[in-house]
Amino acid sequence: MILKKAVKDLVAEANDEIKTVSIRDALAKLDDPDTLFVDIRDVRELEREGMIPGAFHAPRGMIEFWIDPESPYYKEVFGSGKTFYFYCASAWRSALATKVVQDMGLENVAHIEGGFSNWKKFGGPTSERAKFVSK
């Protein structure tokens, strides 16, 4: 099978159009009440590896539905006016998700350079998965 675009091409295109924040900048916003970290990884990844303390879990497969106020799955947190820092394991899924929600009209959105693996590499704090999934 020959694809018109490979995943690496889609990620590269997304990265050209979205904001990426460094681990240092993300760490500086960890306790900022106007910034919400959004973990888009699969729940099994969260259970296995933990997550950024205080992060909101929004599975990648539901993100468009949770952001759209017309969707029956809408989550009010995405209408809060906060700045959202999306992340996944390695910043591929988060790049694509950030691009999609930006295209949908969500403002103040970025993703974290290198994802959760980079966060841990640089000593970012982690916590166990929260027992709830939505706000």
KAPEPE-V585751 format. One record per residue. PSI is psi in degrees with one decimal (999 if undefined). OMEGA is omega in degrees with one decimal (NA if undefined). BURIAL is 1 if it has 24 or more other C-alpha atoms within 12 Angstrom, else 0. Layout:
BEGIN
psi->PSI omega->OMEGA burial->BURIAL
psi->PSI omega->OMEGA burial->BURIAL
END
This chain:
BEGIN
psi->134.7 omega->177.2 burial->0
psi->121.2 omega->179.9 burial->0
psi->149.2 omega->174.9 burial->0
psi->-35.8 omega->177.7 burial->0
psi->136.3 omega->174.8 burial->0
psi->163.3 omega->178.7 burial->0
psi->-42.4 omega->-179.1 burial->0
psi->-32.0 omega->177.2 burial->0
psi->-42.9 omega->178.3 burial->0
psi->-42.9 omega->178.9 burial->0
psi->-43.6 omega->178.9 burial->1
psi->-43.1 omega->178.2 burial->0
psi->-42.7 omega->178.4 burial->0
psi->-45.5 omega->-178.8 burial->1
psi->-25.9 omega->177.0 burial->1
psi->-18.9 omega->-173.3 burial->0
psi->-3.3 omega->-177.3 burial->0
psi->168.9 omega->177.2 burial->1
psi->134.8 omega->175.5 burial->1
psi->130.2 omega->178.1 burial->1
psi->142.9 omega->178.9 burial->1
psi->162.8 omega->175.8 burial->1
psi->-42.4 omega->-179.8 burial->1
psi->-46.0 omega->179.0 burial->0
psi->-37.5 omega->178.2 burial->0
psi->-43.5 omega->178.2 burial->1
psi->-37.1 omega->179.6 burial->1
psi->-21.9 omega->-178.5 burial->0
psi->1.5 omega->-173.8 burial->1
psi->-40.7 omega->-178.8 burial->1
psi->13.2 omega->179.2 burial->0
psi->119.1 omega->-178.2 burial->0
psi->-14.4 omega->-180.0 burial->0
psi->3.4 omega->178.8 burial->0
psi->132.0 omega->177.7 burial->1
psi->123.4 omega->175.1 burial->1
psi->133.4 omega->-177.4 burial->1
psi->113.3 omega->-179.7 burial->1
psi->116.7 omega->-177.1 burial->1
psi->9.1 omega->-178.9 burial->1
psi->165.0 omega->175.6 burial->1
psi->147.0 omega->-177.8 burial->1
psi->-32.4 omega->178.2 burial->1
psi->-33.4 omega->176.7 burial->0
psi->-40.1 omega->178.8 burial->0
psi->-43.5 omega->-179.9 burial->1
psi->-35.4 omega->-177.4 burial->0
psi->-40.0 omega->-170.1 burial->0
psi->-10.7 omega->-175.1 burial->0
psi->-167.8 omega->-177.1 burial->1
psi->174.5 omega->176.0 burial->1
psi->131.8 omega->-178.7 burial->1
psi->131.9 omega->178.2 burial->1
psi->-0.4 omega->-179.1 burial->1
psi->152.5 omega->176.2 burial->1
psi->130.1 omega->179.4 burial->1
psi->120.9 omega->176.8 burial->1
psi->97.9 omega->-176.1 burial->1
psi->139.3 omega->-177.8 burial->1
psi->-36.6 omega->-178.2 burial->1
psi->-12.1 omega->-178.1 burial->0
psi->-4.6 omega->-168.9 burial->1
psi->-43.9 omega->-179.2 burial->1
psi->-37.7 omega->-178.7 burial->1
psi->-35.1 omega->-179.2 burial->0
psi->-22.5 omega->-177.6 burial->1
psi->-27.7 omega->-176.0 burial->1
psi->113.3 omega->-179.3 burial->1
psi->-18.8 omega->179.4 burial->0
psi->-8.0 omega->-178.1 burial->0
psi->142.9 omega->175.4 burial->0
psi->-11.2 omega->-179.1 burial->0
psi->4.7 omega->-176.4 burial->0
psi->137.4 omega->175.1 burial->0
psi->121.7 omega->-175.5 burial->1
psi->-24.9 omega->-179.9 burial->0
psi->-31.1 omega->-178.4 burial->1
psi->-5.9 omega->173.0 burial->1
psi->12.4 omega->-173.8 burial->0
psi->-16.1 omega->-176.7 burial->0
psi->2.2 omega->178.6 burial->0
psi->168.0 omega->169.0 burial->0
psi->134.8 omega->-176.9 burial->1
psi->128.5 omega->175.1 burial->1
psi->105.3 omega->179.4 burial->1
psi->147.1 omega->172.4 burial->1
psi->154.1 omega->173.8 burial->1
psi->-156.3 omega->-178.4 burial->1
psi->-47.1 omega->-172.3 burial->1
psi->11.4 omega->176.4 burial->1
psi->18.4 omega->174.0 burial->1
psi->-55.3 omega->179.1 burial->1
psi->-37.5 omega->-179.5 burial->1
psi->-32.5 omega->175.3 burial->1
psi->-46.7 omega->-179.6 burial->1
psi->-42.8 omega->179.6 burial->1
psi->-41.7 omega->179.0 burial->1
psi->-42.4 omega->178.0 burial->1
psi->-44.7 omega->-178.6 burial->1
psi->-47.9 omega->-177.1 burial->1
psi->-30.6 omega->173.8 burial->1
psi->-43.6 omega->177.0 burial->1
psi->-31.7 omega->179.1 burial->0
psi->-19.3 omega->178.5 burial->0
psi->2.9 omega->176.3 burial->0
psi->124.8 omega->-179.3 burial->1
psi->169.5 omega->178.0 burial->0
psi->53.6 omega->179.5 burial->1
psi->140.7 omega->178.4 burial->1
psi->174.3 omega->172.5 burial->1
psi->161.2 omega->-173.1 burial->1
psi->127.1 omega->-179.0 burial->1
psi->122.7 omega->176.5 burial->1
psi->-5.7 omega->175.7 burial->1
psi->-162.7 omega->-175.6 burial->1
psi->-33.4 omega->178.5 burial->1
psi->-39.1 omega->177.4 burial->1
psi->-39.0 omega->176.4 burial->1
psi->-49.3 omega->-179.8 burial->1
psi->-39.4 omega->-179.7 burial->0
psi->-37.4 omega->-178.6 burial->0
psi->12.9 omega->173.5 burial->0
psi->17.9 omega->176.4 burial->0
psi->142.8 omega->-179.0 burial->1
psi->150.4 omega->176.8 burial->1
psi->159.9 omega->176.6 burial->1
psi->166.2 omega->175.3 burial->0
psi->157.5 omega->177.9 burial->0
psi->134.1 omega->176.2 burial->1
psi->152.0 omega->-177.6 burial->0
psi->-7.3 omega->177.1 burial->0
psi->159.4 omega->-174.3 burial->0
psi->-23.1 omega->-173.9 burial->0
psi->159.1 omega->177.9 burial->0
psi->999 omega->NA burial->0
END
